[in-house]
Amino acid sequence: MNAFVSACRGSGLREIVICNLTSRAGSTAIPGGAAYCASKAALEMFTRVASREAELASTNYIRFLIAN
């Protein structure tokens, strides 16, 4: 993510939208789906943290979306 954002900085883009696709499995236990559920939960939290870090760094041109 850092490499992507760094590469976009000098690109002249006015807005960057990063959309990560998750599912309800990120917040719901599904029998037999431990790895899948864990990966979706991790992606959702990663996106939330990246969004917060962008906010704190005043990089207003980057938006993060979570679609599930």
C-alpha positions in Angstrom: 0.0 0.0 0.0 2.8 2.4 0.9 4.5 1.7 -2.5 1.2 2.3 -4.3 0.5 5.6 -2.6 4.1 6.8 -3.1 3.8 5.9 -6.8 0.6 7.9 -7.1 1.9 11.0 -5.3 3.7 12.4 -8.4 1.2 11.1 -10.9 -0.9 14.3 -11.0 -4.0 12.4 -9.9 -6.4 14.6 -7.9 -8.0 11.8 -6.0 -7.2 8.1 -5.3 -9.9 5.7 -4.2 -8.8 2.3 -2.9 -11.7 -0.1 -2.5 -11.1 -3.4 -0.8 -13.7 -6.2 -1.1 -14.5 -8.2 2.0 -17.6 -10.2 3.0 -19.7 -10.8 6.0 -17.2 -13.6 6.8 -15.0 -10.9 8.2 -17.3 -10.5 11.2 -19.2 -13.8 11.2 -17.8 -17.1 12.3 -18.4 -19.7 9.5 -17.7 -23.3 10.5 -14.8 -24.6 8.4 -13.9 -21.2 7.1 -11.3 -20.1 9.7 -8.7 -19.0 7.2 -11.2 -17.3 4.9 -12.9 -15.5 7.8 -9.5 -14.4 9.2 -8.3 -13.1 5.9 -11.5 -11.0 5.4 -11.3 -9.6 9.0 -7.6 -8.8 8.4 -8.4 -7.0 5.1 -11.2 -5.0 6.7 -9.0 -3.9 9.7 -6.0 -3.1 7.3 -8.3 -0.8 5.3 -9.6 0.9 8.4 -6.1 1.5 9.7 -4.8 2.7 6.3 -7.7 5.1 6.2 -7.0 6.5 9.6 -3.3 6.8 8.8 -4.1 8.8 5.6 -6.4 11.0 7.7 -3.7 11.7 10.3 -1.1 12.4 7.5 -3.5 14.9 5.9 -3.5 13.1 2.6 -7.0 14.1 1.8 -6.7 13.0 -1.8 -6.7 9.3 -0.8 -10.0 7.6 0.2 -10.5 4.1 1.3 -13.7 2.1 0.9 -14.7 -1.3 2.2 -17.2 -3.2 0.2 -18.7 -6.3 1.5 
